[in-house]
């Protein structure tokens, strides 16, 4: 007959094994969206928009502060911890933390600023098929609110401008 501690150990082992198997099933199962749409858009950088949207690109790079937003991180670099810097990346780069988004200046230099795709979404599919609905043609204030929160506006004294001089 098993001792009470052996039974408890077996229950713990069984529970841990069950949790592990359930976790594996969830994390290793294919993404339902991948089955429906095998092509996911990825970030390509604002420069890829220039050939077809020359005027908008020129206005964006000339007037929109976010087109050079990585400079803020560079300017404050000395006082930032790695965690602080990663928090900055969410709003000061393109697609950070998302598939195909900014990783580092060395690995993804074309995504180091908050570019066109921050407001319009990843552009790879749009580049291949300009008639596809993969791009956000008319961004809403809801998209701006992802970075331009009341907390950030107060902390950094910037105004949320829906088009920010970009168009």
Secondary structure, 3 states (H helix, E strand, C coil): CCCHHHHHHHHHHHHHHHHHHHHHHHHHCCCHHHHHCCCCCCCCCHHHHCCCCHHHHHHHHHHCHHHHCHHHHHHHHHHCCHHHHHHHHHHHCCCCCCCCCCCCCCCCHHHCCCCHHHHHCCCHHHHHCCCCCCCCCCCCHHHHCCCCCHHHHHHHCCCCCCCCCCC
